[in-house]
Amino acid sequence: MLVLVSSYVFYGWWDYRFLFLIFLSTVIDYYVGLEVEKQTVPKMKKIFLWISVLFNLGVLGVFKYYNFFVDSWVDLIRGFGYQLESKWTLNIILPVGISFYTFQTMSYTIDVYRGNLKPTKDFVSFASFVSFFPQLVAGPIERATNLLPQILKKRVFDYRTAEQGLRLILWGMFKKVVIADSLAPIVDNIFTGYSSFDGGTLFLGAVYFAFQIYCDFSGYSDMAIGTSKLFGFELMSNFKFPYFSRNIGEFWRRWHISLSTWFRDYLYIPLGGSRAGKWQSLRNVFVIFLVSGFWHGANWTFVIWGLIHAILYIPSFVLKTNRKYLSEVVAENRVFPSLREIWQMGTNFFFVVIAWVFFRSENALQAFDYIGRIFTDFSFHVSYKYYFVYYIVPLILLEWIFRRDERLAHVSKSFWFVLTIVLLVFITAKFGGEKSFIYFQF
């Protein structure tokens, strides 16, 4: 009960009106899960499953995508020479974390339908699973098969686990407060006034955004996982040093893992996965990346961002190199990467950075213009170049040290003691102001 009350107070502190929405989603999926288990006729099981899916996607569609579709339709009609007003748009606020908790509760119903999970009759525990406050507003998107059993069982305080949790919280705060928040005004300035900068500065701005969004989002995930550890919960990993990836397939096994595995298990595999024919498999890949892009926001820039990643992924998928680096740590038994690994990581990072331009831009035309200026007006006399040395280089060095252990569970105590003092000094010096997490908007 304490977890549930804390979660509702946490979410209601932002806007209490949306508590009803998450409560309604909880009630529906709770009873749908019980009904799916109770039914003996497969058709009835599927009907109740669709009640859950349609409700959750309907809520997501109204609050997140309704205005987008209306505006897109109006723009399309205007393209044919007809004038049409957007009078059907709704003046509504996007609830924080709606994309995360709707996917989380929907996966519970699907798992019950598939027989992977027995529905719980403990409503308080189920409501705690849906609204679990550390990861409620920005993930990781947890599975009921992992989190719900932990809520149902009694937990005891473990000093070692709590210590690991505090390490993750501190490391996450450093990435968010020191790196992401320091880069944010620079990125905003470059992207807002991009027409007045040379191509070198624009590319550096895109690189800064790549690290801003990584430190912002992975920093939140670290703090969420760390806070959960203090309560005795183990959440899934959401990031595993994605910018050390050697191809785009490895990148998506290291970036936003809870979302990519969600789409794999609940969309890609049901569509046939890679077991279908060649063309069907390629279709499935495009569907996954386009839907993933659209999940991030109601803007064509996100769709194009997903399309770019699909195009980058297809060659390795066809050549069957997309699963080449399944669990291997880069330079696992070496201090430094090889020249080949440096080339692979560098080229992969370059394409990821170019795709990030669409993610950050206000619209697609701006993104194309931004990228065009990078390649047509490139100069090495760039602005803001020293920030790379101040923020990016130290982050890369520390992440390279931590690359074998994303949860910092086995870092030596002496090293961590010194690092803790350094991190606290920087966090204290930089802490101040109100800078929300980027993924709160999704």
C-alpha positions as CSV (number, residue, x, y, z in Angstrom):
1,M,0.0,0.0,0.0
2,L,2.9,2.4,0.8
3,V,4.3,1.9,-2.7
4,L,0.9,2.6,-4.3
5,V,0.2,5.7,-2.2
6,S,3.7,7.1,-2.8
7,S,3.3,6.5,-6.6
8,Y,-0.1,8.3,-6.8
9,V,1.2,11.2,-4.7
10,F,4.2,11.4,-7.0
11,Y,2.2,11.4,-10.2
12,G,-0.6,13.6,-8.8
13,W,2.0,16.2,-7.7
14,W,2.4,17.1,-11.4
15,D,-1.4,17.2,-12.2
16,Y,-3.9,15.4,-10.0
17,R,-6.5,15.4,-12.8
18,F,-4.6,12.7,-14.7
19,L,-4.7,10.3,-11.7
20,F,-8.2,9.3,-12.9
21,L,-6.7,8.2,-16.3
22,I,-4.1,5.9,-14.9
23,F,-6.6,4.6,-12.3
24,L,-9.1,3.8,-15.1
25,S,-6.4,2.0,-17.2
26,T,-5.5,0.0,-14.1
27,V,-9.0,-1.0,-13.3
28,I,-9.8,-2.1,-16.9
29,D,-6.6,-4.2,-17.3
30,Y,-7.0,-5.7,-13.8
31,Y,-10.5,-7.0,-14.6
32,V,-9.6,-7.9,-18.2
33,G,-6.7,-10.1,-16.9
34,L,-9.1,-11.9,-14.6
35,E,-11.7,-12.4,-17.4
36,V,-9.1,-13.7,-19.9
37,E,-8.0,-16.3,-17.3
38,K,-11.6,-17.2,-16.5
39,Q,-12.8,-17.7,-20.1
40,T,-12.6,-21.2,-21.7
41,V,-13.6,-20.2,-25.2
42,P,-10.6,-18.8,-27.2
43,K,-12.8,-16.3,-29.0
44,M,-13.9,-14.7,-25.7
45,K,-10.3,-14.5,-24.5
46,K,-9.4,-12.6,-27.6
47,I,-12.4,-10.2,-27.2
48,F,-11.3,-9.3,-23.7
49,L,-7.7,-8.9,-24.9
50,W,-8.9,-6.5,-27.6
51,I,-10.8,-4.5,-25.0
52,S,-7.5,-3.8,-23.2
53,V,-5.5,-3.1,-26.4
54,L,-8.1,-0.8,-27.9
55,F,-8.7,1.1,-24.7
56,N,-5.0,1.7,-24.0
57,L,-4.2,2.6,-27.6
58,G,-7.4,4.7,-27.7
59,V,-6.3,6.7,-24.7
60,L,-2.8,7.1,-26.2
61,G,-4.3,8.1,-29.6
62,V,-6.7,10.8,-28.2
63,F,-4.1,12.5,-25.9
64,K,-1.0,12.1,-28.0
65,Y,-1.9,11.7,-31.7
66,Y,-5.4,13.1,-32.3
67,N,-4.3,16.7,-33.1
68,F,-1.5,15.4,-35.2
69,F,-3.8,13.4,-37.5
70,V,-6.3,16.4,-37.7
71,D,-3.5,18.8,-38.6
72,S,-2.0,16.4,-41.1
73,W,-5.4,16.0,-42.8
74,V,-5.9,19.7,-43.0
75,D,-2.4,20.2,-44.5
76,L,-3.2,17.5,-47.0
77,I,-6.4,19.1,-48.1
78,R,-4.7,22.5,-48.4
79,G,-2.1,20.9,-50.7
80,F,-5.0,20.3,-53.2
81,G,-5.9,24.0,-53.1
82,Y,-8.8,23.8,-50.6
83,Q,-8.9,25.9,-47.4
84,L,-9.8,24.1,-44.3
85,E,-9.5,25.2,-40.7
86,S,-8.2,23.0,-37.8
87,K,-11.3,23.6,-35.8
88,W,-11.5,20.0,-34.7
89,T,-8.2,20.0,-32.7
90,L,-8.4,19.6,-29.0
91,N,-6.8,21.8,-26.4
92,I,-5.6,19.1,-24.1
93,I,-2.4,18.5,-22.1
94,L,-0.3,15.4,-22.8
95,P,-0.2,13.4,-19.6
96,V,3.4,12.8,-18.4
97,G,4.5,9.2,-19.0
98,I,1.3,8.1,-20.8
99,S,3.3,6.2,-23.5
100,F,5.2,4.3,-20.8
101,Y,2.4,3.2,-18.4
102,T,-0.1,2.3,-21.2
103,F,2.5,0.0,-22.8
104,Q,3.4,-1.4,-19.4
105,T,-0.2,-2.3,-18.4
106,M,-1.0,-3.5,-21.9
107,S,1.9,-6.0,-21.8
108,Y,0.3,-7.5,-18.6
109,T,-2.9,-8.3,-20.5
110,I,-1.0,-9.8,-23.4
111,D,1.1,-11.9,-21.2
112,V,-1.9,-13.2,-19.4
113,Y,-3.6,-14.0,-22.7
114,R,-0.5,-15.9,-23.9
115,G,-0.4,-17.9,-20.7
116,N,3.0,-16.4,-19.7
117,L,1.6,-15.0,-16.5
118,K,-1.2,-15.8,-14.0
119,P,-3.4,-12.8,-13.3
120,T,-3.2,-11.4,-9.8
121,K,-6.3,-11.0,-7.6
122,D,-4.5,-8.4,-5.5
123,F,-5.7,-5.1,-6.9
124,V,-3.3,-3.0,-4.7
125,S,-0.3,-4.9,-5.9
126,F,-1.4,-4.6,-9.5
127,A,-2.1,-0.9,-9.2
128,S,1.4,-0.6,-7.7
129,F,2.9,-2.3,-10.7
130,V,1.1,0.0,-13.1
131,S,2.0,3.2,-11.2
132,F,5.4,2.3,-9.7
133,F,6.8,5.8,-9.2
134,P,10.5,5.4,-9.9
135,Q,9.9,4.4,-13.5
136,L,6.4,5.6,-14.0
137,V,7.0,8.7,-16.1
138,A,10.1,7.7,-18.3
139,G,10.6,4.0,-17.9
140,P,12.1,1.5,-18.1
141,I,8.9,0.0,-19.4
142,E,8.7,-3.0,-17.0
143,R,7.1,-6.4,-17.7
144,A,4.6,-7.8,-15.2
145,T,6.5,-11.0,-15.4
146,N,9.4,-9.3,-13.7
147,L,8.0,-6.5,-11.5
148,L,4.7,-7.9,-10.3
149,P,6.1,-11.0,-8.5
150,Q,8.6,-8.6,-6.7
151,I,5.7,-6.5,-5.5
152,L,3.7,-9.5,-4.3
153,K,6.5,-11.0,-2.2
154,K,8.0,-9.6,1.0
155,R,11.2,-7.8,0.7
156,V,14.0,-7.1,3.2
157,F,16.6,-4.4,3.2
158,D,19.9,-5.4,1.7
159,Y,22.9,-3.1,2.3
160,R,24.8,-4.3,-0.8
161,T,21.8,-3.7,-3.0
162,A,21.2,-0.3,-1.5
163,E,24.8,0.7,-2.0
164,Q,24.5,-0.2,-5.7
165,G,21.3,1.8,-5.8
166,L,23.0,4.9,-4.4
167,R,25.8,4.6,-6.9
168,L,23.4,4.5,-9.8
169,I,21.5,7.5,-8.4
170,L,24.7,9.5,-8.1
171,W,25.9,8.5,-11.6
172,G,22.5,9.3,-13.1
173,M,22.4,12.7,-11.4
174,F,25.8,13.5,-12.8
175,K,24.8,12.6,-16.3
176,K,21.6,14.6,-16.1
177,V,22.7,17.7,-14.0
178,V,26.3,18.1,-15.2
179,I,26.3,16.8,-18.7
180,A,22.8,17.0,-20.2
181,D,21.7,20.2,-18.5
182,S,25.1,21.9,-19.4
183,L,24.7,20.9,-23.0
184,A,21.0,21.8,-23.3
185,P,21.4,25.6,-23.7
186,I,24.2,25.1,-26.3
187,V,22.1,22.7,-28.3
188,D,19.1,25.0,-28.1
189,N,21.1,27.9,-29.3
190,I,22.6,26.0,-32.2
191,F,19.4,24.4,-33.4
192,T,17.3,27.6,-33.0
193,G,19.8,29.8,-34.9
194,Y,21.3,27.1,-37.1
195,S,21.1,29.3,-40.2
196,S,23.8,31.6,-38.7
197,F,26.3,28.8,-37.9
198,D,28.8,27.0,-40.2
199,G,28.6,23.3,-40.9
200,G,31.2,22.3,-38.4
201,T,29.3,24.0,-35.6
202,L,26.1,22.4,-36.7
203,F,27.6,19.0,-36.7
204,L,29.1,19.6,-33.3
205,G,25.6,20.8,-32.1
206,A,24.1,17.5,-33.4
207,V,26.9,15.6,-31.5
208,Y,26.1,17.6,-28.3
209,F,22.4,16.7,-28.7
210,A,23.3,13.0,-29.1
211,F,25.1,13.2,-25.7
212,Q,22.4,15.4,-24.1
213,I,19.6,13.1,-24.9
214,Y,21.6,10.0,-23.9
215,C,22.7,11.5,-20.5
216,D,19.2,12.9,-19.9
217,F,17.4,9.7,-20.6
218,S,19.9,7.2,-19.3
219,G,20.5,9.4,-16.3
220,Y,16.8,9.1,-15.5
221,S,16.9,5.3,-16.0
222,D,19.9,5.0,-13.7
223,M,18.1,7.0,-11.0
224,A,14.9,5.0,-11.4
225,I,16.8,1.7,-11.2
226,G,18.8,2.9,-8.3
227,T,15.8,4.2,-6.4
228,S,14.0,0.9,-7.0
229,K,17.0,-0.9,-5.5
230,L,16.5,1.0,-2.3
231,F,13.0,-0.5,-2.0
232,G,14.3,-4.0,-2.9
233,F,13.1,-4.0,-6.5
234,E,15.3,-5.0,-9.5
235,L,14.3,-3.3,-12.8
236,M,15.5,-4.2,-16.2
237,S,18.5,-2.4,-17.7
238,N,17.6,0.3,-20.2
239,F,21.0,1.4,-21.5
240,K,24.2,-0.4,-22.1
241,F,26.7,2.1,-23.4
242,P,25.0,2.5,-26.8
243,Y,27.5,4.8,-28.3
244,F,30.1,2.0,-28.1
245,S,28.0,0.0,-30.6
246,R,29.7,-1.3,-33.7
247,N,26.6,-1.5,-35.9
248,I,23.1,-0.3,-35.8
249,G,21.8,-3.7,-34.6
250,E,24.0,-3.6,-31.6
251,F,22.9,0.0,-31.0
252,W,19.3,-1.0,-30.6
253,R,20.3,-3.8,-28.2
254,R,21.9,-1.1,-26.1
255,W,19.6,1.9,-26.5
256,H,16.2,2.1,-24.7
257,I,16.2,-1.6,-24.3
258,S,12.8,-1.8,-22.5
259,L,11.1,-0.2,-25.6
260,S,13.0,-2.1,-28.3
261,T,12.4,-5.5,-26.6
262,W,8.7,-4.5,-26.1
263,F,8.3,-3.9,-29.8
264,R,10.2,-7.1,-30.5
265,D,8.0,-9.3,-28.3
266,Y,4.6,-7.7,-28.8
267,L,4.8,-6.5,-32.4
268,Y,7.7,-7.8,-34.4
269,I,7.4,-11.5,-33.5
270,P,3.6,-11.6,-33.8
271,L,4.0,-10.1,-37.3
272,G,6.2,-13.1,-38.1
273,G,9.5,-11.7,-37.1
274,S,12.4,-13.0,-39.3
275,R,10.8,-16.4,-39.7
276,A,8.5,-15.1,-42.4
277,G,9.7,-14.8,-46.0
278,K,12.4,-12.3,-47.1
279,W,10.1,-9.5,-48.1
280,Q,7.8,-10.0,-45.1
281,S,10.7,-9.9,-42.8
282,L,11.9,-6.6,-44.3
283,R,8.4,-5.3,-44.0
284,N,8.4,-6.2,-40.3
285,V,11.7,-4.4,-39.8
286,F,10.3,-1.2,-41.4
287,V,7.0,-1.5,-39.4
288,I,8.9,-1.8,-36.1
289,F,11.2,1.2,-36.7
290,L,8.4,3.4,-38.0
291,V,6.1,2.6,-35.1
292,S,9.0,3.1,-32.7
293,G,9.6,6.6,-34.2
294,F,5.9,7.4,-34.1
295,W,5.8,6.2,-30.4
296,H,8.2,9.0,-29.6
297,G,6.0,11.8,-30.7
298,A,3.3,13.1,-33.0
299,N,5.5,14.7,-35.6
300,W,6.8,13.6,-39.0
301,T,10.3,14.2,-37.7
302,F,10.1,11.1,-35.5
303,V,8.7,9.0,-38.3
304,I,11.6,10.0,-40.5
305,W,14.0,9.3,-37.6
306,G,12.6,5.8,-37.4
307,L,12.8,5.4,-41.2
308,I,16.5,6.3,-41.2
309,H,17.2,3.7,-38.5
310,A,15.3,1.1,-40.6
311,I,17.4,2.0,-43.7
312,L,20.6,1.8,-41.6
313,Y,19.5,-1.6,-40.1
314,I,18.4,-3.3,-43.4
315,P,22.0,-4.0,-44.8
316,S,23.1,-5.7,-41.6
317,F,19.8,-7.6,-41.5
318,V,20.2,-8.8,-45.0
319,L,23.8,-9.7,-44.5
320,K,22.9,-11.3,-41.1
321,T,25.4,-9.2,-39.2
322,N,22.7,-7.5,-37.1
323,R,23.2,-10.1,-34.3
324,K,27.0,-10.2,-34.6
325,Y,27.6,-8.6,-31.3
326,L,25.0,-10.1,-29.0
327,S,26.7,-9.9,-25.6
328,E,30.3,-9.2,-26.4
329,V,31.8,-6.2,-24.5
330,V,34.0,-3.9,-26.7
331,A,37.6,-4.7,-26.1
332,E,36.6,-7.0,-23.2
333,N,40.1,-8.2,-22.4
334,R,41.9,-5.1,-23.6
335,V,42.4,-1.6,-22.3
336,F,41.9,0.1,-25.7
337,P,39.8,-0.8,-28.7
338,S,41.4,-2.0,-31.9
339,L,41.6,0.4,-34.9
340,R,38.8,-1.7,-36.5
341,E,36.6,-1.2,-33.5
342,I,37.3,2.5,-33.4
343,W,36.3,2.8,-37.1
344,Q,33.1,0.7,-36.5
345,M,32.1,2.8,-33.4
346,G,32.9,6.0,-35.2
347,T,31.0,5.4,-38.4
348,N,28.0,4.0,-36.5
349,F,28.0,7.0,-34.2
350,F,28.2,9.3,-37.2
351,F,25.0,7.9,-38.7
352,V,23.2,7.9,-35.4
353,V,24.1,11.6,-34.9
354,I,22.7,12.5,-38.4
355,A,19.5,10.7,-37.5
356,W,19.3,12.6,-34.2
357,V,19.0,15.9,-36.2
358,F,15.4,14.9,-37.2
359,F,14.6,13.9,-33.6
360,R,15.7,17.4,-32.3
361,S,14.3,19.6,-35.2
362,E,11.0,21.3,-35.0
363,N,10.0,20.0,-38.5
364,A,11.3,17.9,-41.3
365,L,12.2,20.9,-43.5
366,Q,14.4,22.4,-40.8
367,A,16.1,19.0,-40.3
368,F,16.9,18.6,-44.0
369,D,18.2,22.2,-44.2
370,Y,20.3,21.7,-41.0
371,I,21.9,18.5,-42.5
372,G,22.4,20.1,-45.9
373,R,24.3,23.0,-44.3
374,I,26.6,20.5,-42.5
375,F,27.8,19.1,-45.7
376,T,27.8,22.3,-47.9
377,D,29.3,24.8,-45.4
378,F,31.6,22.7,-43.3
379,S,34.4,24.5,-41.4
380,F,36.7,23.5,-38.7
381,H,36.5,27.0,-37.1
382,V,33.6,25.9,-35.0
383,S,31.9,27.5,-32.0
384,Y,31.5,25.8,-28.6
385,K,34.3,23.3,-29.4
386,Y,35.8,23.4,-25.9
387,Y,32.7,22.0,-24.4
388,F,33.6,18.7,-26.1
389,V,36.7,18.6,-23.9
390,Y,34.9,19.7,-20.8
391,Y,32.0,17.4,-20.9
392,I,32.1,14.7,-23.6
393,V,35.7,13.4,-23.2
394,P,35.4,12.8,-19.4
395,L,32.1,11.1,-19.9
396,I,33.5,8.8,-22.6
397,L,36.5,7.9,-20.5
398,L,34.3,7.0,-17.5
399,E,31.8,5.0,-19.6
400,W,34.7,3.2,-21.2
401,I,35.9,2.2,-17.7
402,F,32.4,1.1,-16.7
403,R,31.5,-0.7,-20.0
404,R,31.7,-4.2,-18.5
405,D,29.3,-3.3,-15.7
406,E,26.4,-0.9,-16.6
407,R,25.0,-1.2,-13.0
408,L,28.3,-0.3,-11.4
409,A,28.1,-3.3,-9.1
410,H,31.7,-4.3,-9.2
411,V,33.5,-1.0,-9.3
412,S,36.3,-1.0,-6.7
413,K,35.5,0.8,-3.5
414,S,38.6,2.9,-3.5
415,F,38.0,4.2,-7.0
416,W,34.3,4.8,-6.3
417,F,35.1,6.7,-3.1
418,V,37.3,9.2,-5.0
419,L,34.8,9.3,-7.9
420,T,31.9,10.0,-5.5
421,I,33.6,13.1,-4.1
422,V,34.4,14.4,-7.6
423,L,30.8,13.7,-8.9
424,L,29.3,15.4,-5.8
425,V,31.4,18.5,-6.3
426,F,30.3,18.8,-9.9
427,I,26.7,18.1,-9.2
428,T,26.6,20.6,-6.4
429,A,28.3,23.3,-8.6
430,K,25.9,22.7,-11.5
431,F,22.7,22.0,-9.6
432,G,20.0,24.7,-9.9
433,G,17.2,25.8,-12.1
434,E,14.3,23.6,-13.4
435,K,15.2,21.5,-16.4
436,S,12.8,18.7,-17.0
437,F,13.8,15.4,-18.6
438,I,13.4,15.2,-22.3
439,Y,11.5,12.0,-22.3
440,F,8.8,13.4,-20.0
441,Q,7.2,14.7,-23.2
442,F,6.8,11.1,-24.5
